[in-house]
């Protein structure tokens, strides 16, 4: 019963749309009306600026990490990452926004960072390398999580591998439109990185 309650707590915490809440309360900006219309970190940087984007990233990261830490520090029987998965589920399908949420990148990073910082650092490092050469956040997100699946085999933790694989599938589904634009060569690129014209 305690495990189920923590999973529900993780889902409800993950459902909190920090991008929307912080955007409206601190910047008077509704992220749903800006850029891609997404409430996640990438669009927060676009619509709220660096400070707002970083704040949204940290909050989304924490809502993934907190349930994992609770699971690690408490005598629960479930694997801590399963509670993190509940937070990811809440972020992607938030009950407070009619199940239309973000793409779960920051929240996913939060759960793996809380569980194993080294694993998270390797994953985020691959993200920045891919981002530098591709200049596409969407492509870096998809490929870095796929890379995380591969390196998870060295941890010999099948729950870590399965949860990472599930997160990757969710991320691919949530980036369906981005993938189509990548194929068409019309995906948005950040204004820095390899081969950026100054």
C-alpha positions as a printed Julia matrix, in Angstrom:
198×3 Matrix{Float64}:
  0.0    0.0     0.0
  2.83   2.43    0.86
  4.46   1.71   -2.49
  1.25   2.47   -4.34
  0.73   5.69   -2.38
  4.25   6.87   -3.2
  3.71   6.04   -6.88
  0.5    8.1    -6.85
  2.35  10.93   -5.07
  5.09  10.73   -7.73
  2.51  10.94  -10.51
  0.75  13.93   -8.94
  4.07  15.68   -8.32
  5.16  14.96  -11.87
  1.87  16.38  -13.12
  2.61  19.85  -11.73
  3.2   21.99  -14.86
  6.04  24.12  -13.5
  6.69  25.66  -16.91
  3.12  26.93  -17.06
  2.93  27.95  -13.39
  6.29  29.75  -13.29
  5.77  31.31  -16.69
  2.46  32.85  -15.68
  3.32  33.8   -12.11
  6.83  35.17  -12.6
  7.0   36.23  -16.25
  3.36  36.75  -17.2
  3.89  34.37  -20.11
  1.74  31.38  -21.05
  4.17  28.9   -22.61
  1.29  27.26  -24.44
  1.06  30.44  -26.51
  4.82  30.68  -27.2
  7.04  28.86  -29.69
  6.16  25.17  -29.85
  3.46  25.55  -27.21
  5.2   22.97  -25.03
  5.49  23.58  -21.27
  8.92  21.96  -20.95
 12.45  23.26  -20.62
 13.3   23.92  -24.27
 10.27  26.09  -24.86
 10.78  27.7   -21.44
 14.23  28.89  -22.54
 12.63  30.16  -25.72
  9.73  31.94  -24.05
 11.07  32.89  -20.62
 14.74  33.45  -21.33
 17.79  31.76  -19.74
 16.79  32.4   -16.11
 13.23  31.21  -16.62
 14.34  28.22  -18.65
 16.86  27.18  -16.02
 14.28  27.56  -13.25
 11.8   25.37  -15.12
 14.53  22.8   -15.78
 15.47  22.61  -12.1
 11.85  22.29  -10.95
 11.07  19.6   -13.53
 14.26  17.81  -12.57
 13.4   17.93   -8.87
  9.92  16.55   -9.36
 11.53  13.49  -10.91
 14.3   13.18   -8.36
 12.31  13.63   -5.16
 10.21  10.43   -5.47
 13.37   8.44   -6.28
 15.18   9.81   -3.23
 12.19   9.02   -1.03
 12.18   5.49   -2.4
 15.91   5.13   -1.75
 15.77   6.47    1.8
 12.61   4.69    2.89
 11.93   0.99    3.52
  9.85   0.55    0.37
  9.99  -2.72   -1.54
  9.72  -1.29   -5.06
 12.79  -0.25   -7.01
 13.26   3.55   -6.56
 13.25   4.16  -10.32
  9.68   2.88  -10.53
  8.6    5.86   -8.46
 10.57   8.08  -10.8
  8.71   6.51  -13.69
  5.5    7.66  -12.0
  6.79  11.23  -12.07
  7.68  10.94  -15.75
  4.21   9.58  -16.45
  2.74  12.59  -14.63
  4.88  15.05  -16.58
  3.92  13.6   -19.94
  0.26  12.98  -19.08
 -0.56  15.5   -16.29
 -3.94  15.17  -14.69
 -4.02  18.94  -14.13
 -3.77  19.75  -17.88
 -6.13  17.15  -19.31
 -3.2   14.75  -19.81
 -1.34  17.03  -22.24
  2.13  17.63  -20.86
  5.8   17.95  -21.72
  8.39  15.65  -23.24
  9.96  14.43  -19.98
 13.63  15.19  -20.67
 14.35  17.25  -17.53
 12.21  15.0   -15.33
 13.94  11.89  -16.68
 17.33  13.43  -15.99
 16.15  14.17  -12.45
 15.22  10.57  -11.7
 18.48   9.08  -12.99
 20.58  11.79  -11.33
 18.94  11.05   -7.98
 19.46   7.31   -8.51
 23.03   7.39   -9.86
 24.8   10.72  -10.57
 27.56   9.08  -12.64
 25.05   7.44  -14.95
 23.2   10.75  -15.31
 26.43  12.67  -16.02
 27.36  10.23  -18.79
 23.91  10.59  -20.32
 23.85  14.4   -20.13
 27.4   14.56  -21.51
 26.3   12.64  -24.59
 23.37  15.03  -24.89
 25.64  18.08  -25.06
 28.05  16.41  -27.51
 25.19  15.51  -29.85
 23.66  18.96  -29.36
 26.94  20.66  -30.28
 27.28  18.77  -33.56
 23.6   18.62  -34.56
 22.39  21.89  -32.98
 19.01  20.18  -32.51
 17.69  19.71  -28.97
 15.17  17.12  -30.11
 17.76  14.91  -31.81
 20.15  15.24  -28.87
 17.36  14.22  -26.49
 16.4   11.13  -28.47
 19.94   9.91  -29.14
 21.32  10.63  -25.66
 18.6    8.55  -24.0
 19.25   5.74  -26.49
 22.93   5.99  -25.5
 21.82   5.83  -21.85
 20.11   2.51  -22.58
 23.39   1.13  -23.91
 25.49   2.27  -20.96
 22.86   0.98  -18.53
 23.96  -2.57  -19.37
 27.24  -1.87  -17.58
 25.29  -1.14  -14.38
 23.84  -4.67  -14.32
 20.51  -3.32  -13.07
 17.68  -4.62  -15.24
 15.17  -2.13  -13.77
 17.45   0.76  -14.76
 17.67  -0.63  -18.29
 13.93  -1.22  -18.6
 12.94   2.17  -17.16
 15.49   3.93  -19.41
 14.14   2.05  -22.43
 10.55   2.97  -21.55
 11.57   6.62  -21.15
 13.24   6.47  -24.58
 10.05   5.09  -26.17
  7.98   7.83  -24.53
 10.46  10.49  -25.67
 10.39   9.19  -29.25
  6.58   9.26  -29.26
  6.5   12.77  -27.79
  9.03  13.92  -30.42
  7.08  12.49  -33.36
  6.59  15.88  -35.0
 10.23  16.79  -34.35
 11.36  13.58  -36.04
  9.28  14.45  -39.1
 10.89  17.9   -39.23
 14.36  16.38  -38.8
 13.71  14.14  -41.8
 12.43  17.11  -43.78
 15.4   19.24  -42.76
 13.19  21.88  -41.16
 13.82  21.23  -37.46
 14.77  24.29  -35.41
 18.43  24.63  -34.47
 20.09  26.43  -31.61
 22.16  29.51  -32.56
 25.52  28.0   -31.64
 27.49  24.82  -32.12
 29.3   23.06  -34.95
 29.07  24.78  -38.34
 27.03  27.64  -36.97
 27.34  30.63  -39.28
 28.33  33.63  -37.26
